[in-house]
Amino acid sequence: MNILLVGAGPMAVAYAKVLAAENQAFEVVGRGDVSARTFTEATGHPVTTGGLKARAADGAAALPSAAIVATGIEDIAEAALLLLSRGVKRILVEKPAGLDATEIRSVAAAARESGAEVFVAYNRRFYASTQRAREILAEDGGATSFHFEFTEWSSTIEKLSKAPRVKEAWLLANSTHVIDLAFFLGGEPKSLQALTSGKGALAWHPRASVFAGAGVAAAGALFTYKADWGAPGRWSVELMTRRRRLVLKPLEELHIQKHGSLALEPETLAGDDAKSFKPGLRAQVLAFLGGRDPRLLSIEDHLKRTETCYRSIAEPASVPRSSEMLA
């Protein structure tokens, strides 16, 4: 199988390193000469410039049957739709597959109509820490409760050279890395009560700066979350079982607290290749190349989560305060 890698930025470089290490044939298409030169200097692999539209134009060579979309966030949905319209049947798109529910819905609909498989790349599902946490949760009978925090570093984000509409959609565009991981481990949300405050506190995200909420997962585990984008903090996920507390903070690491102890003990992680590749990326690419894998998130499931859970967390005033996710 040949792979079409769309994009020539830093994320595409990370994918290229994995594909090359796996001796996987791939073609790269990018837009500008500057990014193409930077990509080739980093990977040794050539880039076809001119953009995806030119590469997919009538009369051009046939596209590969599989693709990885690693463009800028504002271009992901358009690239995925173009690939689907040209008959590509298996696509891995970088999160969040679109800047809003409308874009994501259009990709899901196009995939459904063309009979293609589209997956959304949440690489933290493939961390060694995540895999070990899943094993422990299975041993202990699942989570009884869990908590997650997705505080963002506002002072860093406001300086980023990103389009305003990308920053305005930051919860979907970036914070869902944490939210997706929490529900992947603790269980899909069945109901959710969401609150926000801090309207106008951040120039780059005027709708809200503080988020808090609670709910019930499908298997009955209670969950809570919070984030304060105007205060110090970091991403984290904590899961409680009948036997242990699992702490992913940072998400690449796993610490365990046992009954009767105050100590958080680091868990040894097997098969962690984070020093060679972007964490989780090699396992994610292998899952995509290998076929079915429960860690791969389908565009349909991502759409459902976006229209209910993510929308409720980001804009609770625009939906019922208590939302039934799986009704």
SULDA-V146720 format. One record per residue. N is the residue number from 0. RES is the residue in one letter. PHI is phi in whole degrees, -180 to 180 (* if undefined). PSI is psi as a letter, one per 40 degrees, with the letter a starting at -180 (NA if undefined). Layout:
# SULDA-V146720
n:N res:RES phi:PHI psi:PSI
n:N res:RES phi:PHI psi:PSI
This chain:
# SULDA-V146720
n:0 res:M phi:* psi:h
n:1 res:N phi:-94 psi:i
n:2 res:I phi:-116 psi:h
n:3 res:L phi:-98 psi:h
n:4 res:L phi:-99 psi:h
n:5 res:V phi:-98 psi:h
n:6 res:G phi:118 psi:i
n:7 res:A phi:-136 psi:f
n:8 res:G phi:-87 psi:a
n:9 res:P phi:-57 psi:d
n:10 res:M phi:-69 psi:d
n:11 res:A phi:-66 psi:d
n:12 res:V phi:-60 psi:d
n:13 res:A phi:-62 psi:d
n:14 res:Y phi:-66 psi:d
n:15 res:A phi:-61 psi:d
n:16 res:K phi:-63 psi:d
n:17 res:V phi:-69 psi:d
n:18 res:L phi:-61 psi:d
n:19 res:A phi:-65 psi:d
n:20 res:A phi:-64 psi:d
n:21 res:E phi:-92 psi:e
n:22 res:N phi:55 psi:f
n:23 res:Q phi:-92 psi:h
n:24 res:A phi:-66 psi:h
n:25 res:F phi:-153 psi:i
n:26 res:E phi:-118 psi:i
n:27 res:V phi:-117 psi:h
n:28 res:V phi:-125 psi:h
n:29 res:G phi:-134 psi:a
n:30 res:R phi:-99 psi:c
n:31 res:G phi:-96 psi:i
n:32 res:D phi:-71 psi:d
n:33 res:V phi:-65 psi:d
n:34 res:S phi:-64 psi:d
n:35 res:A phi:-64 psi:d
n:36 res:R phi:-65 psi:d
n:37 res:T phi:-62 psi:d
n:38 res:F phi:-61 psi:d
n:39 res:T phi:-66 psi:d
n:40 res:E phi:-64 psi:d
n:41 res:A phi:-81 psi:d
n:42 res:T phi:-119 psi:d
n:43 res:G phi:78 psi:e
n:44 res:H phi:-107 psi:h
n:45 res:P phi:-73 psi:i
n:46 res:V phi:-126 psi:h
n:47 res:T phi:-85 psi:h
n:48 res:T phi:-90 psi:i
n:49 res:G phi:107 psi:e
n:50 res:G phi:94 psi:i
n:51 res:L phi:-68 psi:d
n:52 res:K phi:-60 psi:d
n:53 res:A phi:-68 psi:d
n:54 res:R phi:-67 psi:d
n:55 res:A phi:-97 psi:e
n:56 res:A phi:-65 psi:i
n:57 res:D phi:-58 psi:h
n:58 res:G phi:94 psi:e
n:59 res:A phi:-77 psi:i
n:60 res:A phi:-60 psi:i
n:61 res:A phi:-59 psi:i
n:62 res:L phi:-77 psi:i
n:63 res:P phi:-61 psi:i
n:64 res:S phi:-81 psi:e
n:65 res:A phi:-134 psi:i
n:66 res:A phi:-148 psi:i
n:67 res:I phi:-120 psi:h
n:68 res:V phi:-101 psi:h
n:69 res:A phi:-128 psi:f
n:70 res:T phi:-84 psi:a
n:71 res:G phi:-64 psi:i
n:72 res:I phi:-56 psi:d
n:73 res:E phi:-71 psi:e
n:74 res:D phi:-109 psi:e
n:75 res:I phi:-63 psi:d
n:76 res:A phi:-63 psi:d
n:77 res:E phi:-61 psi:d
n:78 res:A phi:-64 psi:d
n:79 res:A phi:-63 psi:d
n:80 res:L phi:-64 psi:d
n:81 res:L phi:-65 psi:d
n:82 res:L phi:-61 psi:d
n:83 res:L phi:-65 psi:d
n:84 res:S phi:-69 psi:d
n:85 res:R phi:-100 psi:e
n:86 res:G phi:89 psi:e
n:87 res:V phi:-72 psi:h
n:88 res:K phi:-104 psi:e
n:89 res:R phi:-142 psi:h
n:90 res:I phi:-136 psi:h
n:91 res:L phi:-111 psi:h
n:92 res:V phi:-110 psi:h
n:93 res:E phi:-62 psi:i
n:94 res:K phi:-63 psi:i
n:95 res:P phi:-102 psi:f
n:96 res:A phi:72 psi:e
n:97 res:G phi:168 psi:i
n:98 res:L phi:-83 psi:e
n:99 res:D phi:-158 psi:i
n:100 res:A phi:-62 psi:d
n:101 res:T phi:-63 psi:d
n:102 res:E phi:-65 psi:d
n:103 res:I phi:-64 psi:d
n:104 res:R phi:-63 psi:d
n:105 res:S phi:-67 psi:d
n:106 res:V phi:-67 psi:d
n:107 res:A phi:-62 psi:d
n:108 res:A phi:-65 psi:d
n:109 res:A phi:-65 psi:d
n:110 res:A phi:-65 psi:d
n:111 res:R phi:-64 psi:d
n:112 res:E phi:-68 psi:d
n:113 res:S phi:-94 psi:e
n:114 res:G phi:70 psi:f
n:115 res:A phi:-97 psi:i
n:116 res:E phi:-103 psi:h
n:117 res:V phi:-124 psi:h
n:118 res:F phi:-121 psi:i
n:119 res:V phi:-104 psi:h
n:120 res:A phi:-85 psi:g
n:121 res:Y phi:-106 psi:g
n:122 res:N phi:-67 psi:e
n:123 res:R phi:-69 psi:e
n:124 res:R phi:-64 psi:e
n:125 res:F phi:-108 psi:e
n:126 res:Y phi:-61 psi:i
n:127 res:A phi:-62 psi:d
n:128 res:S phi:-64 psi:d
n:129 res:T phi:-66 psi:d
n:130 res:Q phi:-61 psi:d
n:131 res:R phi:-68 psi:d
n:132 res:A phi:-61 psi:d
n:133 res:R phi:-62 psi:d
n:134 res:E phi:-65 psi:d
n:135 res:I phi:-67 psi:d
n:136 res:L phi:-60 psi:d
n:137 res:A phi:-66 psi:d
n:138 res:E phi:-64 psi:d
n:139 res:D phi:-94 psi:e
n:140 res:G phi:85 psi:e
n:141 res:G phi:93 psi:i
n:142 res:A phi:-78 psi:i
n:143 res:T phi:-92 psi:d
n:144 res:S phi:-162 psi:i
n:145 res:F phi:-156 psi:i
n:146 res:H phi:-141 psi:i
n:147 res:F phi:-142 psi:i
n:148 res:E phi:-130 psi:h
n:149 res:F phi:-129 psi:f
n:150 res:T phi:-60 psi:h
n:151 res:E phi:-107 psi:i
n:152 res:W phi:-87 psi:g
n:153 res:S phi:-60 psi:d
n:154 res:S phi:-63 psi:d
n:155 res:T phi:-81 psi:d
n:156 res:I phi:-66 psi:d
n:157 res:E phi:-64 psi:d
n:158 res:K phi:-91 psi:e
n:159 res:L phi:-67 psi:i
n:160 res:S phi:-84 psi:g
n:161 res:K phi:-124 psi:i
n:162 res:A phi:-62 psi:i
n:163 res:P phi:-54 psi:d
n:164 res:R phi:-70 psi:d
n:165 res:V phi:-72 psi:d
n:166 res:K phi:-66 psi:d
n:167 res:E phi:-65 psi:d
n:168 res:A phi:-103 psi:f
n:169 res:W phi:-63 psi:d
n:170 res:L phi:-61 psi:d
n:171 res:L phi:-70 psi:d
n:172 res:A phi:-72 psi:d
n:173 res:N phi:-134 psi:d
n:174 res:S phi:-65 psi:d
n:175 res:T phi:-66 psi:e
n:176 res:H phi:-54 psi:d
n:177 res:V phi:-76 psi:d
n:178 res:I phi:-63 psi:d
n:179 res:D phi:-60 psi:d
n:180 res:L phi:-63 psi:d
n:181 res:A phi:-61 psi:d
n:182 res:F phi:-77 psi:d
n:183 res:F phi:-63 psi:d
n:184 res:L phi:-87 psi:d
n:185 res:G phi:-89 psi:e
n:186 res:G phi:119 psi:i
n:187 res:E phi:-62 psi:i
n:188 res:P phi:-69 psi:h
n:189 res:K phi:-96 psi:d
n:190 res:S phi:-143 psi:i
n:191 res:L phi:-153 psi:h
n:192 res:Q phi:-116 psi:h
n:193 res:A phi:-121 psi:i
n:194 res:L phi:-137 psi:i
n:195 res:T phi:-138 psi:i
n:196 res:S phi:-152 psi:a
n:197 res:G phi:81 psi:f
n:198 res:K phi:-62 psi:h
n:199 res:G phi:82 psi:e
n:200 res:A phi:-73 psi:d
n:201 res:L phi:-117 psi:h
n:202 res:A phi:-64 psi:d
n:203 res:W phi:-82 psi:e
n:204 res:H phi:-144 psi:g
n:205 res:P phi:-70 psi:e
n:206 res:R phi:-66 psi:d
n:207 res:A phi:-169 psi:i
n:208 res:S phi:-130 psi:e
n:209 res:V phi:-126 psi:h
n:210 res:F phi:-131 psi:h
n:211 res:A phi:-152 psi:i
n:212 res:G phi:-178 psi:i
n:213 res:A phi:-155 psi:i
n:214 res:G phi:-173 psi:a
n:215 res:V phi:-128 psi:h
n:216 res:A phi:-84 psi:i
n:217 res:A phi:-57 psi:d
n:218 res:A phi:-87 psi:e
n:219 res:G phi:106 psi:e
n:220 res:A phi:-68 psi:h
n:221 res:L phi:-83 psi:i
n:222 res:F phi:-137 psi:i
n:223 res:T phi:-135 psi:i
n:224 res:Y phi:-152 psi:i
n:225 res:K phi:-158 psi:i
n:226 res:A phi:-161 psi:h
n:227 res:D phi:-130 psi:g
n:228 res:W phi:-74 psi:e
n:229 res:G phi:-101 psi:e
n:230 res:A phi:-123 psi:i
n:231 res:P phi:-65 psi:i
n:232 res:G phi:166 psi:a
n:233 res:R phi:-157 psi:i
n:234 res:W phi:-68 psi:i
n:235 res:S phi:-164 psi:i
n:236 res:V phi:-136 psi:h
n:237 res:E phi:-127 psi:h
n:238 res:L phi:-128 psi:h
n:239 res:M phi:-106 psi:h
n:240 res:T phi:-123 psi:a
n:241 res:R phi:-67 psi:e
n:242 res:R phi:-117 psi:d
n:243 res:R phi:-148 psi:i
n:244 res:R phi:-110 psi:h
n:245 res:L phi:-107 psi:h
n:246 res:V phi:-121 psi:h
n:247 res:L phi:-107 psi:g
n:248 res:K phi:-159 psi:g
n:249 res:P phi:-69 psi:i
n:250 res:L phi:-65 psi:d
n:251 res:E phi:-74 psi:e
n:252 res:E phi:-118 psi:i
n:253 res:L phi:-129 psi:h
n:254 res:H phi:-121 psi:i
n:255 res:I phi:-121 psi:h
n:256 res:Q phi:-114 psi:h
n:257 res:K phi:-101 psi:i
n:258 res:H phi:-56 psi:h
n:259 res:G phi:81 psi:e
n:260 res:S phi:-132 psi:i
n:261 res:L phi:-97 psi:e
n:262 res:A phi:-80 psi:h
n:263 res:L phi:-100 psi:h
n:264 res:E phi:-98 psi:h
n:265 res:P phi:-67 psi:h
n:266 res:E phi:-94 psi:h
n:267 res:T phi:-73 psi:h
n:268 res:L phi:-108 psi:h
n:269 res:A phi:-89 psi:i
n:270 res:G phi:66 psi:f
n:271 res:D phi:-87 psi:h
n:272 res:D phi:-106 psi:f
n:273 res:A phi:-64 psi:d
n:274 res:K phi:-75 psi:d
n:275 res:S phi:-95 psi:d
n:276 res:F phi:-135 psi:i
n:277 res:K phi:-57 psi:h
n:278 res:P phi:-52 psi:h
n:279 res:G phi:81 psi:e
n:280 res:L phi:-72 psi:d
n:281 res:R phi:-63 psi:d
n:282 res:A phi:-63 psi:d
n:283 res:Q phi:-67 psi:d
n:284 res:V phi:-64 psi:d
n:285 res:L phi:-63 psi:d
n:286 res:A phi:-64 psi:d
n:287 res:F phi:-65 psi:d
n:288 res:L phi:-71 psi:d
n:289 res:G phi:-87 psi:e
n:290 res:G phi:116 psi:b
n:291 res:R phi:-71 psi:h
n:292 res:D phi:-154 psi:h
n:293 res:P phi:-63 psi:e
n:294 res:R phi:-81 psi:e
n:295 res:L phi:-73 psi:h
n:296 res:L phi:-96 psi:h
n:297 res:S phi:-72 psi:i
n:298 res:I phi:-62 psi:d
n:299 res:E phi:-67 psi:d
n:300 res:D phi:-67 psi:d
n:301 res:H phi:-65 psi:d
n:302 res:L phi:-62 psi:d
n:303 res:K phi:-59 psi:d
n:304 res:R phi:-66 psi:d
n:305 res:T phi:-67 psi:d
n:306 res:E phi:-72 psi:d
n:307 res:T phi:-111 psi:c
n:308 res:C phi:-62 psi:d
n:309 res:Y phi:-64 psi:d
n:310 res:R phi:-64 psi:d
n:311 res:S phi:-64 psi:d
n:312 res:I phi:-68 psi:d
n:313 res:A phi:-75 psi:d
n:314 res:E phi:-138 psi:g
n:315 res:P phi:-63 psi:d
n:316 res:A phi:-71 psi:d
n:317 res:S phi:-93 psi:e
n:318 res:V phi:-137 psi:i
n:319 res:P phi:-54 psi:i
n:320 res:R phi:-60 psi:d
n:321 res:S phi:-111 psi:h
n:322 res:S phi:-109 psi:h
n:323 res:E phi:-87 psi:h
n:324 res:M phi:-70 psi:d
n:325 res:L phi:-110 psi:e
n:326 res:A phi:-67 psi:NA
